[in-house]
């Protein structure tokens, strides 16, 4: 990101980096993309999945799913 990576770019399936990281269970990457890079939490791929749905569908770690739910809840309060 410091080198100018465009974290909101999508792959051929319309998925942003935050969705790919979530489906692979990479909590630290997801956290960095959301908190540091400002990646929109509700971004959706062409299949309509958000990072939360991708993490749950991939049976990712519980901590990642909990983090995404907490962030979503915090944002809904704003």
DOMISE-88207 format. One line per field, with one value per residue: residue in three letters; x, y, z of N, C-alpha, C, O in turn. Coordinates in nm, 4 decimals, padded with zeros to 6 digits. Each point is the difference from the previous one (the first is absolute). Example, Ala and Ser with C-alpha at 12.3 -4.5 7.8 and 13.67 -1.06 7.14 Angstrom:
2
r <- [ALA SER]
nxx <- [01.3190 -00.1386]
nyy <- [-00.5690 00.1069]
nzz <- [00.7800 -00.1385]
caxx <- [-00.0890 00.0820]
cayy <- [00.1190 00.1190]
cazz <- [00.0000 00.0060]
cxx <- [00.0900 -00.0770]
cyy <- [00.1200 00.1090]
czz <- [00.0000 00.0730]
oxx <- [00.1036 00.0509]
oyy <- [-00.0019 00.1108]
ozz <- [00.0665 00.0169]
! end
This chain:
78
r <- [UNK UNK UNK UNK UNK UNK UNK UNK UNK UNK UNK UNK UNK UNK UNK UNK UNK UNK UNK UNK UNK UNK UNK UNK UNK UNK UNK UNK UNK UNK UNK UNK UNK UNK UNK UNK UNK UNK UNK UNK UNK UNK UNK UNK UNK UNK UNK UNK UNK UNK UNK UNK UNK UNK UNK UNK UNK UNK UNK UNK UNK UNK UNK UNK UNK UNK UNK UNK UNK UNK UNK UNK UNK UNK UNK UNK UNK UNK]
nxx <- [00.0823 00.1413 -00.0236 -00.1498 00.0607 -00.0356 00.0016 00.0109 00.2230 -00.0668 -00.0768 00.1283 00.0853 00.1545 00.1644 -00.1253 00.1489 -00.1211 -00.0671 00.1273 00.0279 -00.1657 -00.0065 00.1366 -00.1707 -00.0126 00.0030 00.1843 -00.0194 -00.0996 00.1066 00.1586 -00.0619 -00.0381 00.1383 00.0970 -00.0614 -00.0650 00.1203 -00.0776 -00.0754 -00.0902 00.2198 -00.0566 -00.0077 00.1449 00.1533 00.1065 00.1635 -00.0962 00.0881 -00.1549 -00.0995 00.1179 -00.0099 -00.1793 -00.0112 00.1233 -00.1940 -00.0595 00.2069 00.0084 00.2131 00.0579 -00.0473 00.1264 00.1979 00.0038 -00.0033 00.1926 00.1362 -00.0407 00.0684 00.2168 00.0538 -00.0413 00.1925 00.1188]
nyy <- [-00.1181 -00.1048 -00.2188 00.0142 -00.1311 -00.1099 00.1109 00.1902 -00.0280 00.0088 -00.1700 -00.1708 -00.0390 00.1421 -00.1513 00.0778 00.1679 00.1885 00.0534 00.1165 00.2188 00.1313 00.0519 00.1784 00.1445 00.1258 -00.1262 -00.1235 -00.1915 -00.1831 -00.1187 -00.1402 -00.2015 -00.1422 -00.1324 -00.1658 -00.2075 -00.0766 -00.1847 00.0558 00.0808 00.1989 00.0286 00.0755 -00.2128 -00.0773 -00.0946 00.1973 -00.1276 -00.0382 00.1922 00.1535 00.1198 00.1791 00.1852 00.1320 00.1425 00.1811 00.0754 00.2040 00.0823 -00.1464 -00.0643 -00.1602 -00.2141 -00.1126 -00.0772 -00.1849 -00.1882 -00.0798 -00.1083 -00.2124 -00.1507 -00.0671 -00.1526 -00.2035 -00.0374 -00.0787]
nzz <- [00.0000 00.1392 -00.0485 00.1662 00.1718 -00.1906 00.1948 -00.1154 -00.0101 -00.2122 00.1286 -00.0668 00.2046 -00.0799 -00.0205 00.1709 -00.0106 00.0029 -00.2041 -00.1427 00.0402 -00.0738 -00.2175 -00.0004 00.0337 -00.1836 00.1857 00.0201 -00.1150 00.0814 00.1572 -00.0719 -00.0723 00.1684 00.1176 -00.1125 -00.0609 00.2011 00.0403 -00.2025 00.1938 -00.0382 00.0359 -00.2036 00.0744 -00.1516 00.1344 -00.0201 -00.0829 00.2000 00.0736 00.0525 -00.1590 -00.0655 00.1280 -00.0149 -00.1713 00.0491 00.0860 -00.0771 -00.0072 00.1702 00.0337 -00.1447 00.0338 00.1470 -00.0737 -00.1252 00.1207 00.0851 -00.1403 -00.0486 00.1538 00.0024 -00.1550 00.0822 00.1101 -00.1757]
caxx <- [-00.0823 00.0889 00.0568 -00.1057 -00.0908 -00.1419 -00.0665 -00.1404 -00.0064 -00.0637 00.0571 -00.0899 -00.1277 -00.0587 00.0281 00.1050 00.0985 -00.0565 -00.0811 00.0941 00.0668 -00.0982 -00.0308 00.1192 00.0163 00.1122 -00.0522 00.0856 -00.0122 -00.1340 00.0026 00.0792 -00.0740 -00.1152 00.0353 00.1065 -00.0206 -00.1345 -00.0796 -00.1395 -00.0361 -00.1141 00.0339 -00.0509 00.0512 -00.1043 -00.0942 -00.0775 00.0552 00.0830 00.1101 -00.0587 -00.0591 00.1086 00.0671 -00.0892 -00.0154 00.1274 00.0252 00.1205 00.0150 -00.1044 00.0445 -00.0214 -00.1443 -00.0387 00.0510 -00.0828 -00.1310 00.0184 00.0214 -00.1288 -00.0862 00.0499 -00.0337 -00.1443 -00.0303 00.0463]
cayy <- [00.1181 00.1153 00.0149 00.0458 -00.1071 00.0396 -00.1080 -00.0119 -00.0638 -00.1317 -00.1015 -00.0367 -00.0411 00.1162 00.0001 00.0887 -00.0672 -00.0315 -00.1209 -00.1109 -00.0236 -00.0571 -00.1394 -00.0799 00.0020 00.0858 00.1058 00.1189 00.0694 00.0604 00.1125 00.1070 00.0555 00.0760 00.1068 00.0859 00.0396 00.0531 -00.0804 -00.0081 -00.1309 -00.0572 -00.0280 -00.1295 -00.0553 -00.0214 -00.0984 00.0652 -00.0274 00.0950 -00.0675 -00.0824 -00.1197 -00.0814 -00.0656 -00.1022 -00.1071 -00.0727 -00.0561 00.0668 -00.0010 00.0674 00.1343 00.0851 00.0221 00.0869 00.1340 00.0606 00.0314 00.1153 00.1200 00.0331 00.0553 00.1356 00.0891 00.0227 00.0967 00.1327]
cazz <- [00.0000 00.0024 -00.1342 -00.0886 -00.0412 -00.0078 00.0723 -00.0405 -00.1314 00.0044 -00.0872 -00.1104 00.0567 00.0657 00.1432 00.0492 00.0854 00.1316 -00.0146 -00.0180 00.1277 00.0920 -00.0335 00.0322 00.1445 00.0384 00.0869 00.0041 -00.1286 -00.0012 00.0950 -00.0613 -00.1137 00.0482 00.0940 -00.0486 -00.1394 -00.0164 -00.0922 00.0439 00.0538 -00.0719 -00.1397 -00.0443 -00.1245 -00.1008 00.0540 00.1054 00.1326 00.0728 00.0692 00.1055 -00.0616 -00.0554 00.1128 00.0544 -00.0989 -00.0082 00.1322 00.0503 00.1446 00.0762 00.0351 -00.1179 -00.0131 00.1124 -00.0300 -00.1053 00.0595 00.0891 -00.0820 -00.0629 00.1044 00.0300 -00.1112 -00.0032 00.1061 -00.0398]
cxx <- [00.0869 00.0594 -00.1068 -00.0927 -00.1440 -00.0844 -00.1478 -00.0146 -00.0640 00.0714 -00.1020 -00.1373 -00.0663 00.0261 00.1144 00.0914 -00.0583 -00.0848 00.0908 00.0701 -00.0945 -00.0273 00.1180 00.0316 00.1140 -00.0484 00.0859 -00.0078 -00.1348 -00.0009 00.0760 -00.0765 -00.1163 00.0437 00.1040 -00.0277 -00.1397 -00.0853 -00.1427 -00.0368 -00.1095 00.0256 -00.0475 00.0674 -00.1143 -00.1057 -00.0833 00.0546 00.0812 00.1157 -00.0539 -00.0591 00.1065 00.0719 -00.0856 -00.0138 00.1258 00.0352 00.1289 00.0000 -00.1078 00.0376 -00.0217 -00.1476 -00.0493 00.0452 -00.0892 -00.1383 00.0108 00.0191 -00.1307 -00.0948 00.0422 -00.0406 -00.1497 -00.0426 00.0359 -00.1072]
cyy <- [00.1247 00.0273 00.0390 -00.1087 00.0497 -00.1128 -00.0151 -00.0558 -00.1376 -00.0968 -00.0332 -00.0451 00.1132 00.0092 00.0957 -00.0798 -00.0403 -00.1274 -00.1219 -00.0348 -00.0667 -00.1467 -00.0930 00.0012 00.0858 00.1222 00.1254 00.0796 00.0712 00.1234 00.1188 00.0664 00.0879 00.1215 00.0980 00.0530 00.0555 -00.0743 -00.0092 -00.1416 -00.0670 -00.0222 -00.1404 -00.0412 -00.0169 -00.0992 00.0558 -00.0200 00.1172 -00.0787 -00.0925 -00.1280 -00.0918 -00.0755 -00.1124 -00.1188 -00.0861 -00.0651 00.0551 00.0022 00.0849 00.1440 00.0979 00.0329 00.0930 00.1441 00.0699 00.0373 00.1228 00.1287 00.0418 00.0632 00.1425 00.0977 00.0285 00.1015 00.1419 00.0722]
czz <- [00.0000 -00.1376 -00.1012 -00.0511 00.0037 00.0591 -00.0358 -00.1412 00.0154 -00.0934 -00.1090 00.0474 00.0778 00.1482 00.0330 00.0924 00.1349 -00.0066 -00.0155 00.1311 00.0997 -00.0321 00.0254 00.1493 00.0518 00.0785 -00.0037 -00.1294 -00.0081 00.0894 -00.0599 -00.1137 00.0457 00.0824 -00.0537 -00.1396 -00.0249 -00.1011 00.0516 00.0433 -00.0815 -00.1492 -00.0351 -00.1302 -00.0987 00.0484 00.1147 00.1400 00.0543 00.0626 00.1087 -00.0578 -00.0571 00.1116 00.0566 -00.0959 -00.0095 00.1333 00.0591 00.1520 00.0681 00.0317 -00.1147 -00.0156 00.1107 -00.0245 -00.1028 00.0517 00.0896 -00.0785 -00.0645 00.1014 00.0344 -00.1083 -00.0051 00.1061 -00.0389 -00.0763]
oxx <- [-00.0319 00.0348 00.0280 -00.0663 -00.0400 -00.0340 -00.0641 -00.1111 00.0064 00.0642 -00.1020 -00.0957 -00.0996 -00.0673 00.1036 -00.0337 00.0340 -00.0015 -00.0241 00.0148 00.0409 -00.0077 -00.0172 00.0929 00.0519 -00.0205 -00.0538 00.0061 -00.0066 -00.0507 -00.0451 -00.0010 -00.0284 -00.0479 -00.0048 00.0178 -00.0256 -00.0911 -00.0208 00.0212 -00.0004 -00.0937 00.0077 00.0302 -00.1149 -00.1148 -00.0839 -00.0559 00.0768 00.0043 00.0518 00.0239 -00.0129 00.0336 00.0512 -00.0001 -00.0080 00.1056 00.0792 -00.0982 -00.0459 -00.0855 -00.0363 -00.0361 -00.0796 -00.0753 -00.0373 -00.0539 -00.0867 -00.0571 -00.0328 -00.0702 -00.0842 -00.0419 -00.0405 -00.1080 -00.0412 00.0204]
oyy <- [00.0991 00.1136 00.0090 00.0182 00.0716 -00.0967 -00.0968 -00.0092 -00.0593 00.0404 00.0679 00.0002 -00.0218 00.0755 00.0015 -00.1108 -00.1058 -00.0768 -00.1039 -00.1175 -00.0889 -00.0832 -00.1214 -00.0674 -00.0255 00.1075 00.1102 00.1229 00.1156 00.1053 00.1141 00.1226 00.1026 00.1111 00.1186 00.1188 00.0586 00.0575 -00.0303 -00.0952 -00.1222 -00.0224 -00.0915 00.0827 00.0300 00.0050 -00.0708 00.0528 00.0639 -00.1226 -00.1101 -00.1086 -00.1221 -00.1174 -00.1079 -00.1151 -00.1198 -00.0618 -00.0731 -00.0382 00.1012 00.0885 00.1154 00.1155 00.0904 00.0941 00.1158 00.1045 00.0874 00.1032 00.1186 00.0961 00.0889 00.1118 00.1086 00.0583 00.0949 00.1139]
ozz <- [-00.0656 -00.0323 -00.1195 -00.1022 00.0918 -00.0683 00.0408 -00.0520 00.1077 -00.0969 -00.0119 -00.0774 00.0690 00.0701 -00.0666 00.0418 00.0529 00.0961 00.0615 00.0334 00.0748 00.0904 00.0104 00.0444 00.1086 -00.0562 -00.0111 00.0025 -00.0419 -00.0387 00.0104 -00.0110 -00.0618 -00.0227 00.0323 -00.0272 -00.1051 -00.0596 00.1175 -00.0752 -00.0142 -00.0766 00.0819 -00.0860 00.0324 -00.0441 00.0558 00.0961 -00.0719 -00.0100 00.0188 00.0529 00.0080 -00.0155 00.0298 00.0435 -00.0269 00.0130 00.0595 00.0637 -00.0529 -00.0031 00.0228 -00.0224 -00.0254 00.0250 00.0186 -00.0366 -00.0041 00.0352 -00.0025 -00.0314 00.0127 00.0298 -00.0414 -00.0095 00.0667 -00.0421]
! end
